[in-house]
Amino acid sequence: MKSLASTLVFLFAMTLIGLPSIALGQSLTTIDFPGALDTLALDINERGDIVGRYINADKKTHAFLLSKGVFTTIDFPGAIVTTANGINSRRDIVDRYVNPDSTSHVAVLSRGVFTTIDFPGAAFTGGARINNRGELAGVYTLADGKRHGFLFDDGNFTTIDVPGAIATQAFAINDREDILGHYLSPDGKSHGFLLHKGDFASIDVPGAVETGAINGIIGVNPRREIVGYYTGADGRHHAYHVYRGHYTSFDVPGATDTCFFGINAEGDIVGQYQDSSGRQHGFLLKRDE
């Protein structure tokens, strides 16, 4: 990957006042892990395999894989929290896990074997996604508490910092090595970013109070379709989709919050919505063929 020292390039300037909505059609499927209190669907691969996390009645957080209609629980051995953030076409799964000492780590689950991947010397490593080449994008924190993004490629780490930002988090990577994430500007506002060949592009949904939360996750596929969520003037989260500079928004009917988290090469999207009772549900928004 080329040098990350770069000036901020704004590729997504928009003049729209409002956002058109994505047509719902008959494509929405709710995803609830059986018996769970809350479910989030976080990523989807080209095969349609979905990963995420759920919370049981015992209030413990577990990762899951949903493949061909069958749920499988994923727990890192000895961890008190496991979340599956990403999956590639080889079914390599990236998990964030938390140990009893409250330390956060990233691990790749491949063919039944976990391999922990922590940024050297980091106090926190998390938020990672994986592409079909086995490259990871994620976030780490050193002892000073500042957050940085990272690229992990062939055993080597590269730090990712948006120039001038007070915090940077990388969350997604596609097969073109486009890296997507969030950064905090000096005024404390949260923005999305796309990093391509050393150049950063800021992503701000028109009219949004903030684009993504600092702990949110957003996704990008090989066509550079981008999905995520933003906070509107109503204080609610709304999902968005960006392609070639055109933004569209989406809300699950009747939901109080809607977020997009992952998109595959076919344009199928996974995310989460919150109902009026406060319960969280995963969902699949399948592109009509």
C-alpha positions as YAML, in Angstrom:
chain: A
units: angstrom
residues:
- id: 1
  name: MET
  ca: [0.00, 0.00, 0.00]
- id: 2
  name: LYS
  ca: [1.24, 3.48, -0.84]
- id: 3
  name: SER
  ca: [2.21, 6.07, 1.75]
- id: 4
  name: LEU
  ca: [-0.64, 7.23, 3.97]
- id: 5
  name: ALA
  ca: [0.78, 10.73, 4.36]
- id: 6
  name: SER
  ca: [-1.78, 12.69, 2.39]
- id: 7
  name: THR
  ca: [-3.93, 15.76, 2.37]
- id: 8
  name: LEU
  ca: [-7.67, 15.47, 2.81]
- id: 9
  name: VAL
  ca: [-9.44, 15.18, -0.52]
- id: 10
  name: PHE
  ca: [-13.18, 15.80, -0.61]
- id: 11
  name: LEU
  ca: [-14.66, 13.52, -3.26]
- id: 12
  name: PHE
  ca: [-18.20, 13.39, -2.00]
- id: 13
  name: ALA
  ca: [-19.29, 17.03, -2.08]
- id: 14
  name: MET
  ca: [-23.07, 17.18, -2.39]
- id: 15
  name: THR
  ca: [-25.58, 19.90, -3.18]
- id: 16
  name: LEU
  ca: [-28.70, 17.92, -2.27]
- id: 17
  name: ILE
  ca: [-30.84, 19.35, 0.52]
- id: 18
  name: GLY
  ca: [-32.79, 16.11, 1.17]
- id: 19
  name: LEU
  ca: [-31.96, 12.46, 0.64]
- id: 20
  name: PRO
  ca: [-34.02, 10.15, -1.59]
- id: 21
  name: SER
  ca: [-35.08, 6.91, 0.06]
- id: 22
  name: ILE
  ca: [-34.13, 3.39, -0.92]
- id: 23
  name: ALA
  ca: [-37.21, 1.50, -2.09]
- id: 24
  name: LEU
  ca: [-38.14, -1.20, 0.42]
- id: 25
  name: GLY
  ca: [-39.94, -3.57, -1.96]
- id: 26
  name: GLN
  ca: [-40.23, -7.10, -0.54]
- id: 27
  name: SER
  ca: [-36.52, -7.48, 0.17]
- id: 28
  name: LEU
  ca: [-36.30, -6.94, 3.93]
- id: 29
  name: THR
  ca: [-35.75, -9.95, 6.19]
- id: 30
  name: THR
  ca: [-35.45, -9.57, 9.97]
- id: 31
  name: ILE
  ca: [-32.64, -11.57, 11.60]
- id: 32
  name: ASP
  ca: [-33.10, -12.60, 15.24]
- id: 33
  name: PHE
  ca: [-30.89, -15.19, 16.89]
- id: 34
  name: PRO
  ca: [-33.31, -17.69, 18.51]
- id: 35
  name: GLY
  ca: [-34.13, -16.66, 22.07]
- id: 36
  name: ALA
  ca: [-31.84, -13.60, 22.02]
- id: 37
  name: LEU
  ca: [-32.75, -10.24, 23.56]
- id: 38
  name: ASP
  ca: [-30.92, -8.25, 20.86]
- id: 39
  name: THR
  ca: [-29.34, -9.15, 17.52]
- id: 40
  name: LEU
  ca: [-27.04, -7.17, 15.20]
- id: 41
  name: ALA
  ca: [-26.09, -8.27, 11.68]
- id: 42
  name: LEU
  ca: [-22.68, -6.76, 10.91]
- id: 43
  name: ASP
  ca: [-21.32, -8.19, 7.65]
- id: 44
  name: ILE
  ca: [-22.23, -10.37, 4.67]
- id: 45
  name: ASN
  ca: [-20.06, -12.11, 2.08]
- id: 46
  name: GLU
  ca: [-20.67, -13.00, -1.57]
- id: 47
  name: ARG
  ca: [-22.12, -16.40, -0.57]
- id: 48
  name: GLY
  ca: [-24.75, -14.73, 1.59]
- id: 49
  name: ASP
  ca: [-23.16, -15.81, 4.89]
- id: 50
  name: ILE
  ca: [-23.95, -13.28, 7.62]
- id: 51
  name: VAL
  ca: [-22.06, -12.61, 10.84]
- id: 52
  name: GLY
  ca: [-22.87, -10.44, 13.86]
- id: 53
  name: ARG
  ca: [-23.54, -10.61, 17.54]
- id: 54
  name: TYR
  ca: [-26.42, -11.34, 19.91]
- id: 55
  name: ILE
  ca: [-27.19, -10.84, 23.59]
- id: 56
  name: ASN
  ca: [-28.84, -13.65, 25.53]
- id: 57
  name: ALA
  ca: [-31.14, -13.43, 28.53]
- id: 58
  name: ASP
  ca: [-28.02, -13.79, 30.71]
- id: 59
  name: LYS
  ca: [-26.88, -10.46, 29.17]
- id: 60
  name: LYS
  ca: [-23.76, -12.08, 27.68]
- id: 61
  name: THR
  ca: [-22.64, -11.12, 24.16]
- id: 62
  name: HIS
  ca: [-21.86, -13.86, 21.65]
- id: 63
  name: ALA
  ca: [-20.87, -13.84, 17.98]
- id: 64
  name: PHE
  ca: [-22.83, -15.75, 15.36]
- id: 65
  name: LEU
  ca: [-22.60, -17.05, 11.82]
- id: 66
  name: LEU
  ca: [-25.82, -17.40, 9.81]
- id: 67
  name: SER
  ca: [-25.27, -19.66, 6.80]
- id: 68
  name: LYS
  ca: [-28.06, -21.18, 4.67]
- id: 69
  name: GLY
  ca: [-30.59, -20.47, 7.40]
- id: 70
  name: VAL
  ca: [-28.58, -22.09, 10.19]
- id: 71
  name: PHE
  ca: [-27.19, -20.11, 13.16]
- id: 72
  name: THR
  ca: [-23.86, -21.05, 14.75]
- id: 73
  name: THR
  ca: [-22.60, -19.42, 17.95]
- id: 74
  name: ILE
  ca: [-18.96, -18.27, 18.01]
- id: 75
  name: ASP
  ca: [-17.20, -17.70, 21.34]
- id: 76
  name: PHE
  ca: [-13.48, -17.04, 21.69]
- id: 77
  name: PRO
  ca: [-12.21, -19.44, 24.40]
- id: 78
  name: GLY
  ca: [-12.28, -17.80, 27.83]
- id: 79
  name: ALA
  ca: [-13.66, -14.47, 26.55]
- id: 80
  name: ILE
  ca: [-16.55, -12.69, 28.25]
- id: 81
  name: VAL
  ca: [-17.63, -10.95, 25.01]
- id: 82
  name: THR
  ca: [-17.27, -12.07, 21.39]
- id: 83
  name: THR
  ca: [-18.52, -10.13, 18.35]
- id: 84
  name: ALA
  ca: [-18.13, -11.21, 14.71]
- id: 85
  name: ASN
  ca: [-17.42, -8.04, 12.74]
- id: 86
  name: GLY
  ca: [-16.45, -9.35, 9.30]
- id: 87
  name: ILE
  ca: [-16.45, -12.32, 6.95]
- id: 88
  name: ASN
  ca: [-14.86, -12.89, 3.53]
- id: 89
  name: SER
  ca: [-15.72, -15.30, 0.71]
- id: 90
  name: ARG
  ca: [-13.44, -17.98, 2.21]
- id: 91
  name: ARG
  ca: [-15.52, -17.77, 5.40]
- id: 92
  name: ASP
  ca: [-12.61, -16.33, 7.39]
- id: 93
  name: ILE
  ca: [-14.33, -14.49, 10.26]
- id: 94
  name: VAL
  ca: [-12.90, -11.53, 12.16]
- id: 95
  name: ASP
  ca: [-13.94, -11.45, 15.80]
- id: 96
  name: ARG
  ca: [-13.43, -8.86, 18.49]
- id: 97
  name: TYR
  ca: [-13.25, -10.43, 21.93]
- id: 98
  name: VAL
  ca: [-12.95, -9.11, 25.47]
- id: 99
  name: ASN
  ca: [-11.12, -11.06, 28.16]
- id: 100
  name: PRO
  ca: [-12.07, -11.15, 31.85]
- id: 101
  name: ASP
  ca: [-9.44, -8.43, 32.48]
- id: 102
  name: SER
  ca: [-11.50, -6.17, 30.13]
- id: 103
  name: THR
  ca: [-8.79, -6.05, 27.44]
- id: 104
  name: SER
  ca: [-10.03, -6.00, 23.82]
- id: 105
  name: HIS
  ca: [-8.44, -8.06, 21.05]
- id: 106
  name: VAL
  ca: [-9.02, -9.08, 17.43]
- id: 107
  name: ALA
  ca: [-8.87, -12.67, 16.19]
- id: 108
  name: VAL
  ca: [-9.39, -14.35, 12.83]
- id: 109
  name: LEU
  ca: [-11.31, -17.61, 12.86]
- id: 110
  name: SER
  ca: [-10.24, -19.72, 9.88]
- id: 111
  name: ARG
  ca: [-11.09, -23.42, 9.46]
- id: 112
  name: GLY
  ca: [-11.96, -23.68, 13.13]
- id: 113
  name: VAL
  ca: [-8.74, -22.10, 14.43]
- id: 114
  name: PHE
  ca: [-8.52, -18.69, 16.14]
- id: 115
  name: THR
  ca: [-5.47, -16.49, 15.52]
- id: 116
  name: THR
  ca: [-5.19, -13.35, 17.67]
- id: 117
  name: ILE
  ca: [-4.04, -10.19, 15.88]
- id: 118
  name: ASP
  ca: [-3.13, -7.29, 18.18]
- id: 119
  name: PHE
  ca: [-1.33, -4.11, 17.24]
- id: 120
  name: PRO
  ca: [2.06, -4.22, 19.04]
- id: 121
  name: GLY
  ca: [1.95, -2.44, 22.38]
- id: 122
  name: ALA
  ca: [-1.71, -1.47, 22.02]
- id: 123
  name: ALA
  ca: [-4.00, -1.18, 25.02]
- id: 124
  name: PHE
  ca: [-7.01, -1.89, 22.79]
- id: 125
  name: THR
  ca: [-7.41, -3.55, 19.38]
- id: 126
  name: GLY
  ca: [-10.80, -3.92, 17.72]
- id: 127
  name: GLY
  ca: [-13.28, -3.10, 15.00]
- id: 128
  name: ALA
  ca: [-11.67, -5.16, 12.24]
- id: 129
  name: ARG
  ca: [-12.98, -6.34, 8.84]
- id: 130
  name: ILE
  ca: [-11.31, -8.68, 6.35]
- id: 131
  name: ASN
  ca: [-11.25, -8.74, 2.54]
- id: 132
  name: ASN
  ca: [-10.87, -11.71, 0.22]
- id: 133
  name: ARG
  ca: [-7.08, -11.21, 0.13]
- id: 134
  name: GLY
  ca: [-6.87, -11.68, 3.90]
- id: 135
  name: GLU
  ca: [-6.08, -8.00, 4.63]
- id: 136
  name: LEU
  ca: [-7.61, -6.51, 7.77]
- id: 137
  name: ALA
  ca: [-8.62, -2.97, 8.66]
- id: 138
  name: GLY
  ca: [-9.23, -2.06, 12.29]
- id: 139
  name: VAL
  ca: [-8.51, 0.28, 15.18]
- id: 140
  name: TYR
  ca: [-6.08, 0.38, 18.08]
- id: 141
  name: THR
  ca: [-5.41, 2.56, 21.10]
- id: 142
  name: LEU
  ca: [-2.07, 3.13, 22.80]
- id: 143
  name: ALA
  ca: [-1.50, 4.12, 26.43]
- id: 144
  name: ASP
  ca: [-2.23, 7.79, 25.64]
- id: 145
  name: GLY
  ca: [-5.83, 6.86, 24.74]
- id: 146
  name: LYS
  ca: [-5.72, 8.19, 21.17]
- id: 147
  name: ARG
  ca: [-7.36, 5.98, 18.57]
- id: 148
  name: HIS
  ca: [-5.68, 5.09, 15.29]
- id: 149
  name: GLY
  ca: [-6.75, 2.99, 12.34]
- id: 150
  name: PHE
  ca: [-4.60, 0.18, 11.02]
- id: 151
  name: LEU
  ca: [-4.07, -2.02, 7.99]
- id: 152
  name: PHE
  ca: [-2.82, -5.56, 8.64]
- id: 153
  name: ASP
  ca: [-1.32, -7.18, 5.54]
- id: 154
  name: ASP
  ca: [0.86, -10.30, 5.39]
- id: 155
  name: GLY
  ca: [1.85, -10.01, 9.04]
- id: 156
  name: ASN
  ca: [2.64, -6.28, 8.92]
- id: 157
  name: PHE
  ca: [0.76, -3.35, 10.49]
- id: 158
  name: THR
  ca: [0.44, 0.12, 8.95]
- id: 159
  name: THR
  ca: [-1.05, 2.96, 11.01]
- id: 160
  name: ILE
  ca: [-3.85, 5.03, 9.46]
- id: 161
  name: ASP
  ca: [-4.43, 8.59, 10.70]
- id: 162
  name: VAL
  ca: [-6.58, 11.16, 8.90]
- id: 163
  name: PRO
  ca: [-4.44, 14.35, 8.74]
- id: 164
  name: GLY
  ca: [-5.44, 16.80, 11.49]
- id: 165
  name: ALA
  ca: [-7.90, 14.41, 13.12]
- id: 166
  name: ILE
  ca: [-7.92, 13.89, 16.88]
- id: 167
  name: ALA
  ca: [-8.97, 10.24, 16.44]
- id: 168
  name: THR
  ca: [-9.15, 7.84, 13.50]
- id: 169
  name: GLN
  ca: [-10.83, 4.44, 13.28]
- id: 170
  name: ALA
  ca: [-10.71, 2.11, 10.28]
- id: 171
  name: PHE
  ca: [-13.53, -0.40, 10.01]
- id: 172
  name: ALA
  ca: [-13.85, -1.86, 6.51]
- id: 173
  name: ILE
  ca: [-11.67, -2.85, 3.55]
- id: 174
  name: ASN
  ca: [-12.60, -4.17, 0.10]
- id: 175
  name: ASP
  ca: [-10.58, -6.13, -2.46]
- id: 176
  name: ARG
  ca: [-9.33, -2.89, -4.06]
- id: 177
  name: GLU
  ca: [-7.69, -1.91, -0.73]
- id: 178
  name: ASP
  ca: [-10.18, 0.91, -0.23]
- id: 179
  name: ILE
  ca: [-10.37, 1.47, 3.53]
- id: 180
  name: LEU
  ca: [-13.42, 2.97, 5.20]
- id: 181
  name: GLY
  ca: [-13.73, 4.40, 8.68]
- id: 182
  name: HIS
  ca: [-14.46, 7.37, 10.93]
- id: 183
  name: TYR
  ca: [-12.50, 10.29, 12.26]
- id: 184
  name: LEU
  ca: [-13.03, 13.04, 14.80]
- id: 185
  name: SER
  ca: [-12.24, 16.56, 13.63]
- id: 186
  name: PRO
  ca: [-10.79, 19.07, 16.14]
- id: 187
  name: ASP
  ca: [-14.33, 20.41, 16.80]
- id: 188
  name: GLY
  ca: [-15.28, 16.97, 18.11]
- id: 189
  name: LYS
  ca: [-17.56, 16.10, 15.18]
- id: 190
  name: SER
  ca: [-17.59, 12.59, 13.69]
- id: 191
  name: HIS
  ca: [-17.11, 12.07, 9.93]
- id: 192
  name: GLY
  ca: [-16.72, 9.08, 7.67]
- id: 193
  name: PHE
  ca: [-13.68, 8.66, 5.41]
- id: 194
  name: LEU
  ca: [-12.59, 6.62, 2.42]
- id: 195
  name: LEU
  ca: [-8.87, 5.99, 1.93]
- id: 196
  name: HIS
  ca: [-7.83, 5.06, -1.63]
- id: 197
  name: LYS
  ca: [-4.20, 4.82, -2.76]
- id: 198
  name: GLY
  ca: [-3.02, 7.19, -0.05]
- id: 199
  name: ASP
  ca: [-5.75, 9.82, -0.50]
- id: 200
  name: PHE
  ca: [-8.44, 10.46, 2.09]
- id: 201
  name: ALA
  ca: [-12.00, 11.45, 1.15]
- id: 202
  name: SER
  ca: [-14.34, 12.77, 3.84]
- id: 203
  name: ILE
  ca: [-17.87, 11.33, 3.84]
- id: 204
  name: ASP
  ca: [-20.61, 13.51, 5.29]
- id: 205
  name: VAL
  ca: [-24.28, 12.80, 4.67]
- id: 206
  name: PRO
  ca: [-26.06, 16.02, 3.61]
- id: 207
  name: GLY
  ca: [-28.02, 17.49, 6.52]
- id: 208
  name: ALA
  ca: [-26.65, 15.02, 9.07]
- id: 209
  name: VAL
  ca: [-25.69, 16.13, 12.56]
- id: 210
  name: GLU
  ca: [-22.96, 13.45, 12.50]
- id: 211
  name: THR
  ca: [-22.06, 10.71, 10.03]
- id: 212
  name: GLY
  ca: [-21.66, 7.54, 12.03]
- id: 213
  name: ALA
  ca: [-20.82, 7.34, 15.70]
- id: 214
  name: ILE
  ca: [-17.25, 7.01, 16.86]
- id: 215
  name: ASN
  ca: [-17.91, 3.36, 17.73]
- id: 216
  name: GLY
  ca: [-20.00, 2.64, 14.64]
- id: 217
  name: ILE
  ca: [-19.20, 0.34, 11.74]
- id: 218
  name: ILE
  ca: [-19.62, 1.07, 8.05]
- id: 219
  name: GLY
  ca: [-19.03, -1.05, 4.94]
- id: 220
  name: VAL
  ca: [-17.72, -0.84, 1.38]
- id: 221
  name: ASN
  ca: [-17.85, -3.39, -1.46]
- id: 222
  name: PRO
  ca: [-15.63, -3.78, -4.57]
- id: 223
  name: ARG
  ca: [-17.87, -1.40, -6.59]
- id: 224
  name: ARG
  ca: [-17.24, 1.26, -3.91]
- id: 225
  name: GLU
  ca: [-20.84, 1.20, -2.75]
- id: 226
  name: ILE
  ca: [-20.66, 2.57, 0.77]
- id: 227
  name: VAL
  ca: [-23.14, 1.96, 3.58]
- id: 228
  name: GLY
  ca: [-23.37, 3.33, 7.10]
- id: 229
  name: TYR
  ca: [-25.57, 5.45, 9.29]
- id: 230
  name: TYR
  ca: [-25.92, 9.05, 10.37]
- id: 231
  name: THR
  ca: [-27.56, 11.02, 13.16]
- id: 232
  name: GLY
  ca: [-30.31, 13.27, 11.88]
- id: 233
  name: ALA
  ca: [-31.70, 16.48, 13.35]
- id: 234
  name: ASP
  ca: [-34.33, 14.30, 15.05]
- id: 235
  name: GLY
  ca: [-31.58, 12.64, 17.09]
- id: 236
  name: ARG
  ca: [-32.26, 9.26, 15.49]
- id: 237
  name: HIS
  ca: [-29.94, 7.01, 13.51]
- id: 238
  name: HIS
  ca: [-30.78, 6.60, 9.82]
- id: 239
  name: ALA
  ca: [-29.08, 4.23, 7.37]
- id: 240
  name: TYR
  ca: [-27.48, 5.53, 4.18]
- id: 241
  name: HIS
  ca: [-26.05, 4.21, 0.92]
- id: 242
  name: VAL
  ca: [-23.56, 6.09, -1.29]
- id: 243
  name: TYR
  ca: [-22.63, 5.22, -4.87]
- id: 244
  name: ARG
  ca: [-20.82, 7.53, -7.28]
- id: 245
  name: GLY
  ca: [-21.58, 10.51, -5.07]
- id: 246
  name: HIS
  ca: [-25.32, 9.84, -4.81]
- id: 247
  name: TYR
  ca: [-26.66, 9.44, -1.30]
- id: 248
  name: THR
  ca: [-29.87, 7.58, -0.41]
- id: 249
  name: SER
  ca: [-31.32, 7.03, 3.06]
- id: 250
  name: PHE
  ca: [-33.27, 4.14, 4.51]
- id: 251
  name: ASP
  ca: [-35.40, 3.56, 7.60]
- id: 252
  name: VAL
  ca: [-37.11, 0.31, 8.51]
- id: 253
  name: PRO
  ca: [-40.82, 1.19, 8.74]
- id: 254
  name: GLY
  ca: [-41.84, 1.78, 12.35]
- id: 255
  name: ALA
  ca: [-38.26, 1.58, 13.67]
- id: 256
  name: THR
  ca: [-36.83, 4.21, 16.01]
- id: 257
  name: ASP
  ca: [-33.27, 3.68, 14.69]
- id: 258
  name: THR
  ca: [-31.87, 2.05, 11.54]
- id: 259
  name: CYS
  ca: [-28.20, 1.36, 10.70]
- id: 260
  name: PHE
  ca: [-26.46, -0.22, 7.72]
- id: 261
  name: PHE
  ca: [-23.26, -2.09, 8.64]
- id: 262
  name: GLY
  ca: [-22.13, -4.27, 5.73]
- id: 263
  name: ILE
  ca: [-22.58, -4.72, 1.97]
- id: 264
  name: ASN
  ca: [-21.40, -7.52, -0.32]
- id: 265
  name: ALA
  ca: [-20.38, -7.50, -3.98]
- id: 266
  name: GLU
  ca: [-23.98, -8.18, -5.08]
- id: 267
  name: GLY
  ca: [-25.24, -5.13, -3.19]
- id: 268
  name: ASP
  ca: [-27.01, -7.06, -0.42]
- id: 269
  name: ILE
  ca: [-26.92, -5.07, 2.82]
- id: 270
  name: VAL
  ca: [-27.06, -6.10, 6.48]
- id: 271
  name: GLY
  ca: [-27.77, -3.89, 9.46]
- id: 272
  name: GLN
  ca: [-29.74, -3.32, 12.60]
- id: 273
  name: TYR
  ca: [-32.97, -1.61, 13.60]
- id: 274
  name: GLN
  ca: [-34.54, -0.81, 16.94]
- id: 275
  name: ASP
  ca: [-38.25, -1.27, 17.50]
- id: 276
  name: SER
  ca: [-40.54, 0.89, 19.65]
- id: 277
  name: SER
  ca: [-39.86, -1.30, 22.70]
- id: 278
  name: GLY
  ca: [-36.11, -0.70, 22.41]
- id: 279
  name: ARG
  ca: [-35.25, -4.20, 21.17]
- id: 280
  name: GLN
  ca: [-32.56, -4.47, 18.47]
- id: 281
  name: HIS
  ca: [-32.98, -6.71, 15.44]
- id: 282
  name: GLY
  ca: [-30.63, -7.58, 12.61]
- id: 283
  name: PHE
  ca: [-31.86, -7.43, 9.05]
- id: 284
  name: LEU
  ca: [-30.96, -8.33, 5.47]
- id: 285
  name: LEU
  ca: [-31.93, -5.94, 2.67]
- id: 286
  name: LYS
  ca: [-31.54, -8.06, -0.44]
- id: 287
  name: ARG
  ca: [-31.11, -6.33, -3.78]
- id: 288
  name: ASP
  ca: [-33.81, -7.26, -6.28]
- id: 289
  name: GLU
  ca: [-32.45, -9.25, -9.19]
...
